[in-house]
Amino acid sequence: MSKALLKTGRPIFFFLCEWGVEDPATWGPGIGNRWRTTGDIADNWERMTKRADKNDKWASYAGPGGWNDPDMLEVGNGSMTMEEYRSHFSIWALAKAPLIRGCDIRSMDLDTHQILSNSEVIAVNQDKLGVQGKKVKKDGDLEVWAGPLSQKRVAVVLWNKGSSPDKIVANFSDIGVPPFALVDVRDLWAHTTEAKVKEQISAYLDPHACKMYIIIQK
């Protein structure tokens, strides 16, 4: 099929799906442009987080022209909280996964629309550098995910997967930022910027909530 599509001489995006059974990230580049790395997602916290973790395993195989796909978005389907949906959207964007809406847009509420239309988060997903972000630090249920962006920026997600509120800290050394750098930190959900931040970023997060940032190096 890949050869037949190439022979048409037309630009065609070829999506492969065998649900990650034969580790398509290891052979998909050069054959297709996107491949499912997981079984089907469902509108629940456990299924979504397991898809995120399984997809993370293949982060180094993705890049421009070939993308890992942990399945479509469940945001707005009603069985997760808004915090869980915000985490879902943030991690999929950081991982450069296809942001395919899985809800009925005819009945989409305002909260769902605000998540799915966050242009700053979408811009991370569409960044021209095309590097998949990944999990870089884990302390029990507290996780830090990060990945480089164009213009020497770094995208970061602090994610509390646990059932209790807790504080998450990401040292600059955890996320690929020089330890003595002075940076601006853009909060992509609050749409605010904190200037001249040193050494680390941190947040106190509710259960299943996240914070998403862009680190802007001077």
Summary of the structure (lengths in Angstrom):
residues: 218
radius of gyration: 17.5
end to end distance: 47.1
largest distance: 55.0
contacts: 669
relative contact order: 0.12
helix: 26%
strand: 30%
